[in-house]
Amino acid sequence: MDELKDYDPSQFKGILELLIPSVIEEIVKNRNVSEDKAFELLYLSRLYYLLEEEGTKLWHLSPLTLANLLNEELETGKITFPEAA
C-alpha cells in the first residue's frame, strides 16, 4: 500500500511520452506508412489501450516489440504477449 501513496501518475505519463515516438518510428519502418498513419494505427489499437494501463507493464517492452505486437493485432486481431509482460 505504501507504494500507492508515493505513486505519481505523471511519471507514467512521462514514460509513455518518451516511448510512443520510438514505437511510431518502428511502425513507420515496419509497415512502410506515414507518421500520421502510424499514429492512427497505434492510437486506435487495443494494444494502445492496454499500453495506457500501467498495470499491464507493457510500457517496459521495447519499441520494436510493441510495433511487432501491433502488427500481430492488425493482421490477426489477436495479441500474443511475451512471457515477461
N, C-alpha and C positions, 0 to 999 in steps of 0.2 A: 504494500500500500504506500510506503514511503516514496517509491519511485513515481507514483501518480501525483503525489504532492509536488514533486520537483519538475513534472512534465511541462514543457513549454511547446504548445502546438506550432509556434512559429519556427521552431527548429526543424520540425519535419517538413514544413512548407519550404524551408530553405534547401533541404536536401533535394526535394523534387525540382525546385527551380534550377539547381545545378545539374541534375540528372537528365531532365527532359531534353535539353538541346543536344546532348550526346546521343540519346535514343533517336531523336529526329534525324540526326546526321546518318545513323546506321540505317534507318528506314529509307532515306533518300538513296543511299548507296545500294541497298539490297533489293529494293523494289523499282529503282530507276524512275522515281516520281519527283515532282517538285516539292519544295519545302512546305508549301501551303497544303498540298495533298497529303504529305506525311503527317502534318499536324492534324488534319481532318481524320485520317485513318486511326491515329493514336487516340485522339480525344473522344471519338465515337465508339471506341472498342470497350469490350468487357475488361480487357487487360488494364486499361487506364483506370477504370472504375475500381478495380482491385488494387492497383498501384497506389491510389489515393488513400486507401485504408492502411494506416500504419501497421496495424496488427498482422497483416498478411506477410510482412517482411520482404515483399517483392522489391522494395527500393534498394536492397543490398545486392541485387543481381547486376551484372554488367550491362551496359547499354546494348552490346551485341546480343546477349542472351535475351534481353527484353524485346529487341527487334525480332529475334527469331521466334519468340513466343507470340508476338503479334502476327507474324507471317503464318504461323500454325493456326491461329484463331481465324484469320481471314480465309485461309484455304480449306480448313476442315470444320470450322465452327467450334472447335474444342481447344483447350489449353492444357498441355501436359506440363505440370510444374516440376522443376528439378527437385530431387530429393532434399536438397539443402534449403529449399524455400519453405 
